[in-house]
Every structure is written in structure tokens, then in C-alpha cells.
Amino acid sequence: MTTIAVTGASGFCGSHVAATAAARGADVLCVGRRPGPVGRHVPWDATREDPDLSGADLVVHCAAAVGDPVPGSPAEAILQAVNVDGTARLLRAAGGRPVVWVSSASVYAPGPGRTRITEDHPVRGHLNAYGRTKAAGEALALAAGAVVLRPRAVYGPGDPHLVPRLLSRVRRGLLMLPGPSVRLSLTAVENLADACLTAAGWPPGAYNIADPVPYERDDAIRTVLRAHDTRARIGHLPLPLARAAATAAQSLARPRPHAEPALTRYAVDQLAHSVVLDVSRAQAQGWRAERTLADYRGGSTRLAPSRTR
């Protein structure tokens, strides 16, 4: 029986990877601060020590600190400690075992020109510490010969980040979005979990992971709202005004270093520009995404109890 160590298995993505691995007959080690949904718990604080990966045949690294904090805040230091320093500890402990490292499409350079992003798109110019630290962490993983997966906007059962944030922005039946609708890639967590467990034999390198086809932003958001029985119409904020609002919100949040701004330049960039991932490199390895937003059923959005998964 294959033994798979899943870091961050108590979080959103990691819990799905761990559960899927167990359902496929693997012995699962849930490596992290809290137990995962299946298997045996191996305690690990990514900010302090190397994990114990004894007995693991494969390591899937999902542990990450996420968020869009105020620049210079304590939360930025946590992102560095987990996403970069924690990666170095994980790779050291892996000791030559195959590693699948879950990154993010947030590593790609922002702005226009992302209507068909391949893995060769520039990795630079990040608008927040999350993108910057994920890029630094994956650089370590790539240098160590890992398979690096780059999903975008992961959604699904137990999502504690994306959908709750979206629903919280509805005001009096209105959801304001920056600029007109654009085409966006999204990644069902089930598709990501499947990729994590099939990628161990792929050649080392980076691979985009997304649903089979991109979505029209406004249509996708209406689908999510309906799945959560939320009645709201979508309004469009002119892009210059949205950018100005994000700058103001980030400035107002500076005196409160432990709180995230209500709106950020990163959020505006992610919603206002077309971001479509080319997944042909993963498909060339035989991978196919099976789930789409049409399969999304809403339900509870809270599984991971913190912002570190």
C-alpha cells in the first residue's frame, strides 16, 4: 500500500487531497498542526521545525498561509515563515521522496495579457505577499525537482476563503464588481485533489490546473450565489474607481495591522482582468479535469478553522 504524506491536511485543499487519497486505497499521513479527516496525524509546525515524513512514499505539500494582508503587517511575516521557510523545511525532510507542491496562479505577473497563460508566463510583479511568498516557495520546490501545481481560485465544499468573502460583499441585494465581465479560470477542489494524486509520476516542473473550460465572471458568480440561496444583482464599478477604492481601503487598514483591507489592488486585478490558464501541459500527462462549476452545490463553506492550511 502506498503511503502519502499530505501537509496541511486539516485545511481546505489538504483535507480533500487526504480524503481522496484514502478513498483510493492509500495510507495517509496528515502532517500539520491539527489532525486531518482521515489517516494518522503527524504534528508539524511549518514555522519551526522539519516534519517527520518517516514511511512516506510520496509527499503532497498543501500547507500554506493565505490572505491579502496590509503590507508590513505581522501577517506578512507569517506568510514568509510558512510559504517560504516552511517549504525549505519540508524539502529538507523529504530526503529525495517525490514531492507534489501546491502553488497558485497568483505567482503570475499581474495586469493584462493573461487571456491564455502557459507555465512560461512571467513570475514577477506580485501585488501582495501571498503571491510573492508562493512564488519564492515554488522556486525552492522547482529547484529541488518537485512537481509544482498552479491552480486558480480553488472552490468547493468546505471553502473557508473564496466563497465566504464573495458572499460577505453582498449589500442590500447588490454585489459590486470591478469593471465589465471577463473570462476567468477556476479550479474545483476535486480537480486539484485528483491532480495532486496523479502528478507524482509527471516530469518535474510547473503545471497549470483548472476546470475544463474558463467561465464568464458574472455568470460564474451568479451560479455561486444561487447555490447559496443568495439573491443579488451584479453591478459594475468603473475600473479606475475600483482601483482608487482599493488604494484607499489599504491605506485605511494600515493602523489595524491584524485586519485585512475590505478591498485590495490584488483583488481588483484578479476580478477585472481575464485570467485563463492553459492546462495543456497537464493534459499531455493524461490528466483531465472532471468537475465544473455546474457540479457546485454550495452548502457549508467552513471546514478549515484558520487561515493557515
C-alpha positions, 0 to 999 in steps of 0.5 A, a space after each residue: 500500500 502506498 503511503 502519502 504524506 499530505 501537509 496541511 491536511 486539516 485545511 481546505 485543499 489538504 483535507 480533500 487531497 487526504 480524503 481522496 487519497 484514502 478513498 483510493 486505497 492509500 495510507 495517509 499521513 496528515 502532517 500539520 498542526 491539527 489532525 486531518 479527516 482521515 489517516 494518522 496525524 503527524 504534528 508539524 509546525 511549518 514555522 519551526 521545525 522539519 516534519 517527520 515524513 518517516 514511511 512516506 512514499 510520496 509527499 503532497 505539500 498543501 500547507 500554506 498561509 493565505 490572505 491579502 494582508 496590509 503590507 508590513 503587517 505581522 501577517 506578512 511575516 507569517 506568510 514568509 515563515 510558512 510559504 517560504 521557510 516552511 517549504 525549505 523545511 519540508 524539502 529538507 525532510 523529504 530526503 529525495 521522496 517525490 514531492 507534489 507542491 501546491 502553488 497558485 496562479 497568483 505567482 503570475 505577473 499581474 495586469 493584462 495579457 493573461 487571456 491564455 497563460 502557459 507555465 512560461 508566463 512571467 513570475 514577477 510583479 506580485 501585488 501582495 505577499 501571498 503571491 510573492 511568498 508562493 512564488 519564492 516557495 515554488 522556486 525552492 520546490 522547482 529547484 529541488 525537482 518537485 512537481 509544482 501545481 498552479 491552480 486558480 481560485 480553488 472552490 468547493 465544499 468546505 471553502 473557508 476563503 473564496 466563497 465566504 468573502 464573495 458572499 460577505 460583499 453582498 449589500 442590500 441585494 447588490 454585489 459590486 464588481 470591478 469593471 465589465 465581465 471577463 473570462 476567468 479560470 477556476 479550479 474545483 477542489 476535486 480537480 486539484 485533489 485528483 491532480 495532486 494524486 496523479 502528478 507524482 509520476 509527471 516530469 518535474 516542473 510547473 503545471 497549470 490546473 483548472 476546470 475544463 473550460 474558463 467561465 464568464 465572471 458574472 455568470 460564474 458568480 451568479 451560479 455561486 450565489 444561487 447555490 447559496 440561496 443568495 439573491 443579488 444583482 451584479 453591478 459594475 464599478 468603473 475600473 479606475 474607481 475600483 482601483 482608487 477604492 482599493 488604494 484607499 481601503 489599504 491605506 485605511 487598514 494600515 493602523 489595524 495591522 491584524 485586519 485585512 483591507 475590505 478591498 485590495 489592488 490584488 483583488 481588483 486585478 484578479 476580478 477585472 482582468 481575464 485570467 485563463 490558464 492553459 492546462 495543456 501541459 497537464 493534459 499531455 500527462 493524461 490528466 483531465 479535469 472532471 468537475 465544473 462549476 455546474 457540479 457546485 452545490 454550495 452548502 457549508 463553506 467552513 471546514 478549515 478553522 484558520 487561515 493557515 492550511 
